């Protein structure tokens, strides 16, 4: 069994910062890519940032230069540092991890954490 748990969301003023964390636990043999997606009301879920096991990061154009993704492989944890937040960053943020477990390879989602940017 695998569990993926996000934390760190909340309410922040425009221009502020938040750091999201996501920890995967369970019978994990190998962790491949780890990433963050977000979904605002009425919108489709979109990729925010993704980090490969070799350290290659890709970002949505809308967050480049403001967000930074990192990971701690020893803890199967991925982070998203969000700076200079804008109201349009308001969304539920979901963690997605690509894992190899005793049950085989698969992708797993967290339950989501709400980020609200508002004055």
FIDRENDO-117439 format. One record per residue (C-alpha): z, y, x. Coordinates in steps of 0.5 Angstrom, whole numbers, plus 2048, in hexadecimal, padded with zeros to 3 digits. Each point is the difference from the previous one (the first is absolute). Layout:
% FIDRENDO-117439
{z: Z | y: Y | x: X}
...
***
This chain:
% FIDRENDO-117439
{z: 800 | y: 800 | x: 800}
{z: 7FE | y: 807 | x: 802}
{z: 804 | y: 806 | x: 7FE}
{z: 7FD | y: 807 | x: 802}
{z: 805 | y: 806 | x: 7FE}
{z: 7FE | y: 808 | x: 801}
{z: 805 | y: 805 | x: 801}
{z: 800 | y: 808 | x: 801}
{z: 7FD | y: 803 | x: 7FA}
{z: 803 | y: 806 | x: 7FD}
{z: 7FF | y: 807 | x: 7FE}
{z: 7FE | y: 805 | x: 805}
{z: 7FD | y: 807 | x: 800}
{z: 7F9 | y: 802 | x: 802}
{z: 800 | y: 800 | x: 808}
{z: 805 | y: 7FB | x: 800}
{z: 801 | y: 7F9 | x: 804}
{z: 802 | y: 7F9 | x: 7FE}
{z: 800 | y: 7FA | x: 803}
{z: 7FE | y: 7F9 | x: 7FC}
{z: 802 | y: 7FA | x: 803}
{z: 7FE | y: 7F9 | x: 7FE}
{z: 803 | y: 7F9 | x: 802}
{z: 7FD | y: 7F9 | x: 7FF}
{z: 804 | y: 7FA | x: 800}
{z: 800 | y: 7F9 | x: 7FF}
{z: 7FC | y: 7FA | x: 803}
{z: 7FB | y: 804 | x: 804}
{z: 7FD | y: 7FD | x: 806}
{z: 7FB | y: 806 | x: 802}
{z: 7FF | y: 807 | x: 7FD}
{z: 7F9 | y: 803 | x: 800}
{z: 7FF | y: 807 | x: 7FE}
{z: 805 | y: 804 | x: 7FC}
{z: 7FE | y: 806 | x: 7FC}
{z: 802 | y: 805 | x: 7FB}
{z: 7FC | y: 802 | x: 7F9}
{z: 802 | y: 804 | x: 7FB}
{z: 7FE | y: 801 | x: 7F8}
{z: 801 | y: 807 | x: 7FC}
{z: 800 | y: 800 | x: 7F9}
{z: 7F9 | y: 7FF | x: 7FD}
{z: 7FE | y: 7FE | x: 807}
{z: 7FE | y: 7FA | x: 803}
{z: 804 | y: 7FD | x: 806}
{z: 7FD | y: 803 | x: 807}
{z: 801 | y: 7FE | x: 807}
{z: 805 | y: 805 | x: 804}
{z: 800 | y: 7FD | x: 806}
{z: 800 | y: 7F9 | x: 803}
{z: 802 | y: 7FD | x: 807}
{z: 7FD | y: 7FA | x: 803}
{z: 804 | y: 7FB | x: 804}
{z: 7FC | y: 803 | x: 807}
{z: 803 | y: 807 | x: 7FE}
{z: 7F9 | y: 803 | x: 7FD}
{z: 802 | y: 805 | x: 7FB}
{z: 7FB | y: 803 | x: 7FA}
{z: 802 | y: 805 | x: 7FB}
{z: 7FD | y: 803 | x: 7FA}
{z: 7FD | y: 807 | x: 802}
{z: 805 | y: 803 | x: 7FB}
{z: 806 | y: 7FF | x: 804}
{z: 7FD | y: 800 | x: 807}
{z: 804 | y: 804 | x: 805}
{z: 806 | y: 800 | x: 7FB}
{z: 802 | y: 7F9 | x: 7FF}
{z: 801 | y: 7FB | x: 806}
{z: 801 | y: 7F8 | x: 7FF}
{z: 804 | y: 7FC | x: 805}
{z: 803 | y: 7F9 | x: 800}
{z: 805 | y: 7FC | x: 803}
{z: 7FE | y: 7F9 | x: 801}
{z: 806 | y: 7FD | x: 802}
{z: 803 | y: 802 | x: 7F9}
{z: 7FA | y: 7FF | x: 7FC}
{z: 800 | y: 807 | x: 7FE}
{z: 7FB | y: 806 | x: 7FF}
{z: 802 | y: 807 | x: 7FF}
{z: 7FC | y: 806 | x: 7FE}
{z: 802 | y: 807 | x: 802}
{z: 7FE | y: 805 | x: 7FB}
{z: 800 | y: 808 | x: 802}
{z: 7FD | y: 806 | x: 7FD}
{z: 800 | y: 7FD | x: 7FA}
{z: 7FC | y: 803 | x: 7FA}
{z: 801 | y: 7FF | x: 7F8}
{z: 7FA | y: 7FC | x: 800}
{z: 803 | y: 7FB | x: 805}
{z: 805 | y: 7FE | x: 7F9}
{z: 7FF | y: 7F9 | x: 7FF}
{z: 803 | y: 7F9 | x: 800}
{z: 7FF | y: 7FD | x: 807}
{z: 7FF | y: 7F9 | x: 801}
{z: 801 | y: 7FC | x: 806}
{z: 7FB | y: 7FA | x: 801}
{z: 800 | y: 7FB | x: 806}
{z: 7FC | y: 7FA | x: 802}
{z: 804 | y: 7FA | x: 802}
{z: 7FF | y: 7F9 | x: 803}
{z: 806 | y: 7FC | x: 7FD}
{z: 801 | y: 7F9 | x: 7FF}
{z: 7FC | y: 800 | x: 7F9}
{z: 7FA | y: 803 | x: 804}
{z: 7FD | y: 807 | x: 801}
{z: 801 | y: 805 | x: 7FA}
{z: 801 | y: 808 | x: 7FF}
{z: 807 | y: 802 | x: 7FD}
{z: 802 | y: 806 | x: 7FC}
{z: 806 | y: 804 | x: 7FF}
{z: 803 | y: 802 | x: 7FA}
{z: 7FE | y: 808 | x: 801}
{z: 804 | y: 806 | x: 802}
{z: 7FF | y: 807 | x: 7FC}
{z: 7FF | y: 806 | x: 805}
{z: 800 | y: 806 | x: 7FC}
{z: 7FE | y: 807 | x: 803}
{z: 802 | y: 806 | x: 7FC}
{z: 803 | y: 806 | x: 801}
***
